[in-house]
Amino acid sequence: MAIAEELAKKQRAISVAEFFEKNRQILGFDSAPRSLITCVKEAVDNALDACEDASILPNILVQIARVGDACLVTVEDNGPGIVREQIPRIFAKLLYGSRFHVLKQSRGQQGIGISAAVLYSQLTSGKPTKITSRIDINEPAHYYELIINTKTNEPEIIVERTTDWDRPHGTRIEMEMEASYVRGRRQSVYEYMKATAIVNPHARLTLIEPDGNVVVFDRATDQMPRQPNEIKPHPDGMELGTLIKMLRYTDRQKLISFLMNEFSRMGRKTAEDICKAAAIDPDEIPAKLSHDQAKRLLGAFRKVRIQAPPMDCLSPIGEELIYKGLEKEYDVDFISTTTRSATVHSGNPFIVEAGIAFGGSLPKEDRIDILRFANKVPLLYQQGGCAITHAIEQVNWRNYELNQSGGNGIPVGPAVVFVHVASTKVPFTSESKNAIADIPEIMNEIKLAVQDIARDMKNYLSRKKLLEKRKGKEEIIKKILPRMVAKVSSIVGKEEPDIGPVIAKIMGNILVQREVAQRDDGCVVSIRVRNFDEHARSFKLHELSKYDVVEAPEAKLVDMGDATNLVWKISLGPGEQKVLCYKIECSGTPQLQTPIAEGIDEEVIIGARVV
């Protein structure tokens, strides 16, 4: 028998499940701590997607329990549940899902994640995964115990029955596996949950750790994120093989109809221009186009101006919610956020969002913390190989008041930088989806977004330094001038004058002075506000009065119960002043509190306390 015939007998097909059984590190199962995080991540991602698809504010429970040398992972959500027939395939069949052929932003797309976690569980524990799901309070809950037949990549049902469950709807998954729970470092389940809470501020996440400690990451908003809409492929970035496949299997009988109905942003005029540029009859049958014609058609895509794809297929977090997420999880002095305009790479729309949190309790001598996200999912591993990190390293942080050795690399300082890339197709570097590839368009947008927030931080720090300098100068003046005034007044034998105006003039501050004139029918209070600064100033001034206010022509009156709050909106240019008057019912000298200023730094105002 020929050698070739002997070799031929050894050839056989393998299923995708069998492949990943032998190459599980590709999916992120390469160590005990990382395997645990990967399983939790895949289950939580599924839960968040399901809740958002059903417009349900997510309540998600993650519990890690130790079972001998193994870990029992339980993830429960309040989503819409899963119909009985779909449960085995969703959890125990790799590459089974509803998102792979859908062009819109979503956390999972390949149909590998949760079934890969089930596969890892059965490989390391030898036990089936337990699933409980219910779609409505009037329907029974269905309970399954499942494993994956790796030879066929098909689910095997060990147990199937209905069960009692106190949830009106939702899904619960229990997986036992070899894993290690760690805390106190960046790559941990705790840090994953914290990061997920920041980037999903509408979700309430609960973590029960192996020692029974319960950590709740509460939602920062009741506002659901905008649901992305599905779009069709865009001609920009189309590859020849993909185009030939689309032409071969379309049901359209005319090329112009194919172009108008199978691609986004393709109207009749654009389709006609493409056919003309490709020198192909618009009525040609798509499936009969030759390889050369398909190549000419692809070339026409490059020549004819085609509108960018629609951006409603994306669901960015938004500047306000990023701010709330960072504010909720970090004790800091300053936060800035930005959401860039949508753009396109290879026909795929994407948006970059960024935020920076500075100061507070963050460590000053460590490198800044980088929070990386793709489609609202934290990226915890492979930081050094990610486009987000590379773009941040390219920024000259010394221009923005942070230490950076050599003018490149990750800077040092009390800061956290947040970057989120939202896209219909995030270009991950591997199936484990932990790093984004260095696509030039994405790198450029990340860098621009980071520079936007870095400029805001620099302005804040510059302003802070200026105010600290002013405050130090003012404290010195306040110590020296009163002594000089007291000395001179004692020498000339006169009462000490009010030196507030002098200090305000020297410092270039806002001066607030109050005068009270007594009359037979009450008292008239005058508040003089003068701007000695070289810049215009705008703020609110509050005056709390326990007396009945008779007249206050320019003030807004707010009843505080036992007092009246008079509020003025004040805008003064350099050197300008304004007199605010109101009348109260009182006999004798009224007892008035110090005026309150809102919306201005305390270092630049004298005669009012700042809130």
C-alpha positions as CSV (number, residue, x, y, z in Angstrom):
1,M,0.0,0.0,0.0
2,A,1.3,3.5,-0.9
3,I,2.4,5.8,1.9
4,A,-0.2,8.3,0.6
5,E,-3.0,5.8,1.2
6,E,-1.8,5.0,4.7
7,L,-1.7,8.7,5.5
8,A,-5.2,9.2,4.0
9,K,-6.6,6.7,6.5
10,K,-5.5,9.0,9.4
11,Q,-7.3,12.1,8.0
12,R,-10.6,13.1,9.7
13,A,-12.6,16.2,10.4
14,I,-12.7,17.7,13.9
15,S,-15.4,19.8,15.4
16,V,-14.8,23.3,16.7
17,A,-15.5,22.0,20.2
18,E,-12.8,19.4,19.8
19,F,-10.4,22.0,18.5
20,F,-11.0,24.4,21.5
21,E,-10.9,21.4,23.9
22,K,-7.2,21.0,22.9
23,N,-6.5,24.8,22.5
24,R,-8.5,26.4,25.3
25,Q,-5.8,29.0,26.0
26,I,-6.9,30.7,22.7
27,L,-10.2,31.6,24.5
28,G,-8.6,32.9,27.7
29,F,-8.4,29.7,29.7
30,D,-4.7,29.6,30.3
31,S,-4.5,29.9,34.1
32,A,-6.7,29.3,37.1
33,P,-7.4,33.0,38.0
34,R,-7.9,34.0,34.4
35,S,-10.2,31.0,33.6
36,L,-12.5,32.1,36.5
37,I,-12.6,35.7,35.2
38,T,-13.3,34.5,31.7
39,C,-16.2,32.4,32.8
40,V,-17.7,35.1,34.9
41,K,-17.2,37.6,32.1
42,E,-18.9,35.5,29.4
43,A,-22.0,34.8,31.7
44,V,-22.3,38.5,32.7
45,D,-21.9,39.7,29.1
46,N,-24.8,37.4,28.1
47,A,-26.9,38.6,30.9
48,L,-26.4,42.3,30.1
49,D,-27.1,41.8,26.4
50,A,-30.3,39.9,27.2
51,C,-31.6,42.5,29.6
52,E,-30.8,45.4,27.2
53,D,-32.5,43.6,24.3
54,A,-35.6,43.3,26.5
55,S,-35.3,46.9,27.8
56,I,-35.0,45.6,31.4
57,L,-32.7,47.3,33.9
58,P,-30.2,44.6,34.7
59,N,-29.9,43.1,38.2
60,I,-27.1,40.5,38.0
61,L,-25.8,38.3,40.8
62,V,-22.4,36.6,40.7
63,Q,-21.5,34.1,43.4
64,I,-18.2,32.3,43.8
65,A,-18.1,29.4,46.2
66,R,-15.3,27.0,47.0
67,V,-16.1,23.3,46.6
68,G,-13.1,21.4,47.8
69,D,-10.2,22.4,45.4
70,A,-12.7,23.7,42.8
71,C,-14.9,26.8,42.4
72,L,-18.6,26.9,41.9
73,V,-19.6,29.9,39.8
74,T,-23.2,31.0,39.8
75,V,-24.5,33.9,37.7
76,E,-28.2,34.9,37.8
77,D,-30.0,37.6,35.9
78,N,-33.5,39.2,35.7
79,G,-33.5,39.1,31.9
80,P,-36.2,37.8,29.6
81,G,-35.2,34.2,30.0
82,I,-34.6,31.6,27.2
83,V,-37.2,29.5,25.5
84,R,-36.9,25.8,26.4
85,E,-35.8,24.5,23.0
86,Q,-33.0,27.0,22.7
87,I,-31.4,26.4,26.1
88,P,-29.2,23.3,25.2
89,R,-27.8,24.9,22.0
90,I,-27.1,28.3,23.5
91,F,-25.1,26.8,26.4
92,A,-23.7,23.6,24.9
93,K,-22.9,24.3,21.2
94,L,-20.0,26.4,20.1
95,L,-20.5,28.9,17.3
96,Y,-24.3,29.0,18.0
97,G,-25.8,32.5,18.4
98,S,-28.0,35.2,17.0
99,R,-25.4,38.0,16.5
100,F,-22.7,36.7,14.2
101,H,-24.5,37.8,11.0
102,V,-25.9,41.0,12.5
103,L,-24.1,44.3,11.9
104,K,-24.7,46.3,15.1
105,Q,-22.9,46.9,18.3
106,S,-23.1,44.0,20.8
107,R,-20.9,42.4,23.5
108,G,-20.9,39.0,22.0
109,Q,-20.9,38.1,18.3
110,Q,-19.2,34.7,17.7
111,G,-21.4,32.4,19.8
112,I,-18.3,31.0,21.5
113,G,-18.2,32.7,24.9
114,I,-20.7,31.0,27.3
115,S,-20.4,27.6,25.6
116,A,-16.6,27.8,25.9
117,A,-17.1,28.4,29.7
118,V,-19.3,25.3,29.8
119,L,-16.7,23.4,28.0
120,Y,-13.9,24.5,30.4
121,S,-16.2,23.6,33.3
122,Q,-16.8,20.0,32.1
123,L,-13.1,19.5,31.2
124,T,-11.8,20.5,34.6
125,S,-14.5,19.2,36.9
126,G,-16.1,16.4,34.9
127,K,-19.5,17.7,35.9
128,P,-22.4,19.1,33.8
129,T,-23.5,22.7,33.8
130,K,-26.8,23.5,35.5
131,I,-29.2,25.9,33.8
132,T,-32.5,27.3,35.1
133,S,-34.5,29.7,33.0
134,R,-38.0,31.2,33.0
135,I,-39.6,33.4,30.3
136,D,-42.7,34.5,32.2
137,I,-44.3,34.3,35.7
138,N,-47.2,32.3,34.1
139,E,-44.8,29.8,32.5
140,P,-42.8,27.0,34.4
141,A,-39.1,27.4,34.9
142,H,-37.0,24.9,33.0
143,Y,-34.0,23.1,34.5
144,Y,-31.2,21.5,32.5
145,E,-27.9,19.7,33.2
146,L,-25.8,19.8,30.1
147,I,-22.5,18.8,28.6
148,I,-20.9,19.3,25.2
149,N,-20.2,16.3,23.0
150,T,-16.8,17.6,21.7
151,K,-16.8,15.0,18.8
152,T,-19.9,16.5,17.3
153,N,-20.1,19.9,18.9
154,E,-23.7,19.1,20.0
155,P,-25.3,19.4,23.4
156,E,-26.0,16.3,25.5
157,I,-28.8,16.6,28.0
158,I,-28.2,14.8,31.3
159,V,-31.2,16.2,33.1
160,E,-34.3,18.0,31.9
161,R,-37.3,19.0,34.0
162,T,-39.5,21.8,35.1
163,T,-38.8,23.3,38.5
164,D,-40.0,25.8,41.1
165,W,-38.1,29.1,40.9
166,D,-39.0,32.3,42.8
167,R,-38.0,34.6,39.8
168,P,-40.7,35.8,37.4
169,H,-38.2,35.7,34.5
170,G,-34.5,35.4,34.1
171,T,-31.7,32.8,33.7
172,R,-29.3,31.1,36.2
173,I,-26.2,29.2,35.3
174,E,-24.0,27.1,37.7
175,M,-20.6,25.9,36.6
176,E,-18.1,24.0,38.7
177,M,-14.5,24.3,37.6
178,E,-10.8,24.3,38.5
179,A,-10.2,28.0,39.2
180,S,-8.5,30.3,41.7
181,Y,-10.2,33.4,43.2
182,V,-7.8,36.3,43.9
183,R,-8.4,39.8,45.0
184,G,-6.2,42.9,45.4
185,R,-4.9,43.0,41.9
186,R,-6.0,44.4,38.5
187,Q,-6.9,41.0,37.0
188,S,-9.6,39.7,39.4
189,V,-13.3,39.1,39.4
190,Y,-13.8,42.0,41.8
191,E,-12.0,44.4,39.5
192,Y,-13.9,43.0,36.5
193,M,-17.2,43.7,38.3
194,K,-16.1,47.2,39.3
195,A,-15.0,48.0,35.7
196,T,-18.3,46.6,34.3
197,A,-20.3,48.8,36.8
198,I,-18.4,51.9,35.5
199,V,-19.1,51.2,31.8
200,N,-22.7,49.9,32.4
201,P,-24.0,52.5,34.9
202,H,-27.6,51.4,34.4
203,A,-26.8,47.9,35.8
204,R,-26.9,46.7,39.4
205,L,-24.2,44.1,40.0
206,T,-23.8,42.0,43.2
207,L,-20.8,39.9,43.9
208,I,-20.7,37.3,46.7
209,E,-17.1,36.3,47.3
210,P,-16.0,32.9,48.6
211,D,-15.7,34.1,52.2
212,G,-19.3,35.3,52.1
213,N,-18.4,39.0,51.7
214,V,-21.1,40.8,49.6
215,V,-20.2,43.7,47.3
216,V,-22.9,45.7,45.6
217,F,-22.1,47.9,42.6
218,D,-25.3,49.9,42.5
219,R,-26.6,51.5,39.3
220,A,-25.9,55.2,38.8
221,T,-28.8,55.8,36.5
222,D,-32.2,54.3,35.6
223,Q,-31.7,55.4,32.0
224,M,-31.4,52.4,29.6
225,P,-28.8,52.8,26.9
226,R,-30.1,53.5,23.4
227,Q,-30.6,50.2,21.5
228,P,-28.4,50.0,18.4
229,N,-30.1,49.2,15.0
230,E,-29.0,46.6,12.6
231,I,-27.4,47.8,9.4
232,K,-26.3,46.2,6.1
233,P,-22.7,45.8,5.0
234,H,-21.0,48.9,3.6
235,P,-19.0,48.8,0.4
236,D,-16.0,50.5,2.0
237,G,-13.5,47.8,3.0
238,M,-15.3,45.0,1.2
239,E,-13.0,42.1,0.2
240,L,-13.2,40.4,-3.1
241,G,-14.0,36.9,-1.7
242,T,-16.8,38.3,0.4
243,L,-18.3,40.2,-2.6
244,I,-18.2,37.1,-4.8
245,K,-19.9,35.0,-2.1
246,M,-22.7,37.7,-1.8
247,L,-23.1,37.8,-5.5
248,R,-23.3,34.0,-5.8
249,Y,-25.9,33.4,-3.1
250,T,-28.2,36.5,-3.4
251,D,-31.8,36.0,-4.4
252,R,-31.7,39.3,-6.4
253,Q,-32.0,38.9,-10.2
254,K,-30.6,42.2,-11.2
255,L,-27.2,43.7,-10.2
256,I,-28.7,47.1,-9.5
257,S,-31.3,45.6,-7.2
258,F,-28.5,43.6,-5.5
259,L,-26.5,46.8,-4.9
260,M,-29.5,48.8,-3.6
261,N,-30.8,46.1,-1.2
262,E,-27.7,44.3,0.0
263,F,-25.6,47.3,1.0
264,S,-26.1,50.3,3.2
265,R,-26.1,53.9,1.8
266,M,-26.7,52.6,-1.7
267,G,-29.4,54.5,-3.5
268,R,-30.3,54.1,-7.2
269,K,-28.1,56.9,-8.4
270,T,-25.1,55.6,-6.5
271,A,-25.8,52.0,-7.7
272,E,-26.0,53.2,-11.3
273,D,-22.7,55.1,-11.0
274,I,-21.0,52.0,-9.7
275,C,-22.3,49.9,-12.6
276,K,-21.1,52.5,-15.0
277,A,-17.7,52.7,-13.4
278,A,-17.4,48.9,-13.5
279,A,-18.7,48.8,-17.1
280,I,-21.3,46.2,-16.1
281,D,-25.0,46.2,-17.3
282,P,-27.2,47.1,-14.2
283,D,-29.7,44.3,-15.3
284,E,-27.0,41.6,-15.2
285,I,-27.8,38.6,-13.0
286,P,-25.5,38.9,-10.0
287,A,-24.9,35.1,-9.6
288,K,-23.6,35.0,-13.2
289,L,-20.9,37.7,-12.9
290,S,-17.4,36.5,-13.7
291,H,-14.4,36.8,-11.4
292,D,-13.2,39.7,-13.6
293,Q,-16.5,41.5,-13.3
294,A,-16.6,41.1,-9.6
295,K,-13.1,42.5,-9.4
296,R,-14.2,45.5,-11.5
297,L,-17.2,46.0,-9.3
298,L,-15.0,46.1,-6.2
299,G,-12.8,48.6,-7.9
300,A,-15.9,50.8,-8.6
301,F,-16.6,50.8,-4.9
302,R,-13.3,52.6,-4.4
303,K,-14.0,55.1,-7.2
304,V,-17.6,56.2,-6.6
305,R,-18.3,58.4,-3.6
306,I,-20.5,56.5,-1.2
307,Q,-22.0,57.9,2.0
308,A,-20.6,56.7,5.3
309,P,-22.6,54.0,6.9
310,P,-25.4,55.0,9.4
311,M,-24.3,55.4,13.0
312,D,-27.5,54.4,14.7
313,C,-26.0,50.9,14.8
314,L,-23.8,52.1,17.7
315,S,-24.8,52.7,21.3
316,P,-22.1,54.8,23.0
317,I,-22.2,55.3,26.8
318,G,-22.2,59.1,26.7
319,E,-20.2,61.7,28.5
320,E,-22.6,62.2,31.4
321,L,-22.9,58.5,32.2
322,I,-19.1,57.9,31.9
323,Y,-18.8,60.8,34.4
324,K,-21.3,59.2,36.8
325,G,-19.6,55.8,36.5
326,L,-16.2,57.2,37.4
327,E,-17.6,59.4,40.1
328,K,-19.4,56.4,41.7
329,E,-16.3,54.2,41.8
330,Y,-13.4,56.6,42.5
331,D,-12.8,59.3,45.1
332,V,-11.2,62.0,43.0
333,D,-10.9,65.8,42.7
334,F,-11.5,66.1,38.9
335,I,-13.2,64.2,36.1
336,S,-13.4,65.0,32.4
337,T,-15.1,62.9,29.7
338,T,-15.6,63.1,26.0
339,T,-17.4,61.2,23.2
340,R,-15.9,61.6,19.8
341,S,-17.9,61.8,16.6
342,A,-18.5,58.5,14.8
343,T,-16.1,57.5,12.1
344,V,-15.4,54.4,9.9
345,H,-12.6,51.8,9.4
346,S,-13.0,49.2,6.6
347,G,-16.7,50.0,6.4
348,N,-17.3,49.4,10.1
349,P,-18.6,52.4,12.1
350,F,-17.0,53.1,15.4
351,I,-17.0,55.6,18.2
352,V,-14.2,56.3,20.8
353,E,-15.1,57.6,24.2
354,A,-12.7,58.7,26.9
355,G,-12.6,59.9,30.5
356,I,-10.0,60.9,33.0
357,A,-10.2,61.0,36.8
358,F,-7.5,62.8,38.8
359,G,-6.4,63.4,42.3
360,G,-8.3,62.4,45.5
361,S,-7.2,59.1,46.9
362,L,-5.4,57.8,43.8
363,P,-1.7,56.9,44.3
364,K,0.7,59.7,43.2
365,E,3.8,57.7,42.6
366,D,2.4,54.8,40.6
367,R,1.7,54.7,36.8
368,I,-1.7,55.8,35.9
369,D,-4.4,53.2,35.8
370,I,-5.8,52.4,32.3
371,L,-9.4,51.2,32.0
372,R,-9.9,49.6,28.6
373,F,-13.3,48.7,27.2
374,A,-14.8,47.4,23.9
375,N,-18.5,47.4,23.3
376,K,-19.0,48.0,27.1
377,V,-16.9,45.0,28.1
378,P,-13.8,45.4,30.3
379,L,-10.5,44.3,28.7
380,L,-8.4,43.0,31.7
381,Y,-5.5,41.2,30.0
382,Q,-3.0,41.9,27.2
383,Q,-2.8,45.6,28.1
384,G,0.7,45.9,26.5
385,G,-0.6,44.6,23.2
386,C,-3.7,46.8,22.9
387,A,-4.2,49.8,20.6
388,I,-5.7,51.7,23.5
389,T,-2.4,51.4,25.5
390,H,-0.3,52.2,22.5
391,A,-2.3,55.3,21.7
392,I,-2.0,56.5,25.3
393,E,1.7,55.9,25.3
394,Q,2.1,58.1,22.2
395,V,0.7,61.1,24.0
396,N,3.3,63.5,25.4
397,W,1.9,63.6,29.0
398,R,4.5,66.0,30.2
399,N,2.6,68.6,28.2
400,Y,-0.4,67.8,30.4
401,E,1.4,68.1,33.8
402,L,2.0,64.3,34.3
403,N,5.5,62.7,34.7
404,Q,6.5,60.6,31.7
405,S,10.0,59.2,31.3
406,G,11.5,60.0,27.9
407,G,8.3,61.6,26.6
408,N,6.6,58.3,25.9
409,G,5.1,55.3,27.7
410,I,2.6,55.2,30.4
411,P,2.8,58.3,32.6
412,V,3.0,58.5,36.4
413,G,0.5,60.3,38.5
414,P,-2.8,60.1,40.5
415,A,-5.0,59.5,37.5
416,V,-7.2,56.9,35.9
417,V,-7.7,57.0,32.1
418,F,-10.9,55.4,30.7
419,V,-11.2,54.5,27.0
420,H,-14.2,52.8,25.3
421,V,-14.3,51.7,21.7
422,A,-17.8,51.0,20.4
423,S,-18.1,49.3,17.0
424,T,-20.1,46.9,14.9
425,K,-16.9,44.9,14.5
426,V,-14.1,45.4,17.1
427,P,-10.8,44.2,15.6
428,F,-9.6,42.1,18.5
429,T,-6.1,40.6,18.3
430,S,-7.3,37.1,19.3
431,E,-10.4,35.0,20.1
432,S,-10.0,35.8,23.8
433,K,-11.0,39.4,23.0
434,N,-8.7,41.1,25.5
435,A,-6.9,43.5,23.2
436,I,-7.7,45.7,20.2
437,A,-5.5,45.6,17.0
438,D,-3.5,48.7,16.0
439,I,-5.9,49.9,13.3
440,P,-4.6,53.4,12.3
441,E,-8.1,55.0,12.2
442,I,-8.9,53.6,15.7
443,M,-5.5,54.6,17.1
444,N,-5.9,58.1,15.8
445,E,-9.3,58.6,17.3
446,I,-8.2,57.2,20.7
447,K,-5.2,59.6,20.8
448,L,-7.4,62.6,19.9
449,A,-10.0,61.6,22.6
450,V,-7.3,61.2,25.2
451,Q,-5.7,64.5,24.3
452,D,-9.1,66.2,24.7
453,I,-9.5,65.0,28.3
454,A,-5.8,65.6,29.0
455,R,-6.2,69.3,28.0
456,D,-9.1,69.6,30.4
457,M,-7.0,68.1,33.2
458,K,-4.1,70.5,32.4
459,N,-6.5,73.5,32.6
460,Y,-7.8,72.2,35.9
461,L,-4.2,71.8,37.3
462,S,-3.1,75.2,36.0
463,R,-6.1,76.9,37.5
464,K,-5.5,75.0,40.8
465,K,-1.9,76.1,41.0
466,L,-2.9,79.7,40.3
467,L,-5.6,79.7,43.0
468,E,-3.2,78.1,45.5
469,K,-0.7,80.9,44.7
470,R,-3.3,83.5,45.1
471,K,-4.4,82.0,48.4
472,G,-0.9,81.9,49.7
473,K,-0.4,85.6,48.8
474,E,-3.7,86.5,50.3
475,E,-2.8,84.8,53.6
476,I,0.4,86.7,53.8
477,I,-1.4,90.0,53.1
478,K,-4.0,89.2,55.7
479,K,-1.4,88.7,58.3
480,I,0.7,91.8,57.6
481,L,-2.0,94.4,56.8
482,P,-4.1,94.1,60.0
483,R,-0.9,94.6,62.1
484,M,0.0,97.7,60.1
485,V,-3.5,99.1,60.3
486,A,-3.7,98.4,64.1
487,K,-0.3,100.1,64.6
488,V,-1.1,103.1,62.5
489,S,-4.6,103.5,64.1
490,S,-3.1,103.4,67.6
491,I,-0.6,106.1,66.6
492,V,-3.1,108.5,65.1
493,G,-5.8,107.6,67.7
494,K,-8.5,106.6,65.2
495,E,-10.7,103.5,64.8
496,E,-9.4,100.7,62.6
497,P,-10.8,100.9,59.1
498,D,-12.2,98.0,57.1
499,I,-9.3,96.7,55.1
500,G,-11.4,94.2,53.0
501,P,-11.5,96.6,50.0
502,V,-7.8,97.1,50.1
503,I,-7.1,93.3,50.2
504,A,-9.6,92.7,47.3
505,K,-8.0,95.5,45.2
506,I,-4.4,94.1,45.8
507,M,-5.5,90.5,45.1
508,G,-7.8,91.3,42.2
509,N,-10.7,89.6,44.0
510,I,-14.5,90.0,44.2
511,L,-15.5,92.1,47.2
512,V,-18.9,91.7,48.8
513,Q,-19.9,94.5,51.4
514,R,-23.2,94.8,53.2
515,E,-24.7,98.0,54.6
516,V,-28.0,98.3,56.6
517,A,-30.0,101.5,56.8
518,Q,-32.7,101.7,59.5
519,R,-36.0,103.3,58.7
520,D,-39.3,103.8,60.5
521,D,-41.0,101.1,58.4
522,G,-38.1,98.6,58.5
523,C,-34.5,98.2,57.3
524,V,-33.0,98.6,53.8
525,V,-30.1,96.2,53.2
526,S,-27.6,97.1,50.4
527,I,-25.0,94.6,49.2
528,R,-22.3,96.1,47.1
529,V,-20.4,93.6,44.8
530,R,-17.2,94.9,43.1
531,N,-15.0,93.0,40.7
532,F,-11.3,94.0,41.1
533,D,-10.2,91.1,38.9
534,E,-9.0,91.5,35.3
535,H,-11.4,88.8,34.2
536,A,-15.2,88.8,34.0
537,R,-16.9,86.8,36.8
538,S,-20.3,85.1,37.0
539,F,-21.8,83.5,40.1
540,K,-24.9,83.3,42.3
541,L,-25.2,85.2,45.6
542,H,-27.5,83.9,48.3
543,E,-28.7,86.0,51.3
544,L,-30.6,84.1,54.1
545,S,-33.0,86.3,56.0
546,K,-35.1,85.2,59.0
547,Y,-37.0,88.5,58.7
548,D,-40.0,89.1,56.4
549,V,-38.8,90.4,53.0
550,V,-40.9,93.4,51.9
551,E,-39.2,94.3,48.7
552,A,-36.5,92.6,46.6
553,P,-36.8,93.8,43.0
554,E,-34.0,91.8,41.5
555,A,-33.9,88.8,43.7
556,K,-35.5,85.4,43.4
557,L,-37.1,84.5,46.7
558,V,-37.0,80.9,47.9
559,D,-39.0,79.9,51.0
560,M,-36.8,77.9,53.3
561,G,-39.4,77.4,56.1
562,D,-37.9,79.4,58.9
563,A,-36.0,81.8,56.5
564,T,-36.2,83.3,53.1
565,N,-33.3,82.7,50.6
566,L,-32.7,85.7,48.3
567,V,-30.8,84.7,45.2
568,W,-29.2,87.0,42.6
569,K,-27.4,85.9,39.4
570,I,-24.4,88.2,39.1
571,S,-22.2,88.8,36.1
572,L,-19.5,91.5,36.4
573,G,-16.8,92.6,33.9
574,P,-13.4,93.8,35.0
575,G,-13.7,96.8,37.3
576,E,-17.6,96.6,37.4
577,Q,-19.7,96.8,40.5
578,K,-23.3,96.2,41.3
579,V,-25.5,97.2,44.3
580,L,-28.3,94.8,45.4
581,C,-31.0,96.1,47.6
582,Y,-33.9,94.6,49.5
583,K,-36.2,95.7,52.4
584,I,-37.1,93.7,55.5
585,E,-39.5,94.2,58.4
586,C,-37.4,94.6,61.6
587,S,-36.9,96.9,64.6
588,G,-33.4,97.6,65.7
589,T,-30.3,96.2,64.0
590,P,-31.0,93.0,62.1
591,Q,-28.9,89.9,62.8
592,L,-27.8,88.7,59.3
593,Q,-25.6,85.8,58.3
594,T,-22.6,86.2,56.0
595,P,-23.7,86.1,52.3
596,I,-23.1,82.9,50.4
597,A,-21.5,82.7,47.0
598,E,-22.2,79.7,44.6
599,G,-20.2,78.9,41.4
600,I,-17.0,80.7,42.3
601,D,-13.7,79.7,43.9
602,E,-13.3,80.8,47.5
603,E,-9.8,82.1,46.8
604,V,-11.2,84.9,44.5
605,I,-14.0,86.4,46.7
606,I,-13.9,88.4,50.0
607,G,-16.9,89.1,52.2
608,A,-18.9,85.9,51.3
609,R,-18.5,82.2,52.1
610,V,-18.4,79.8,49.2
611,V,-20.5,76.6,48.8
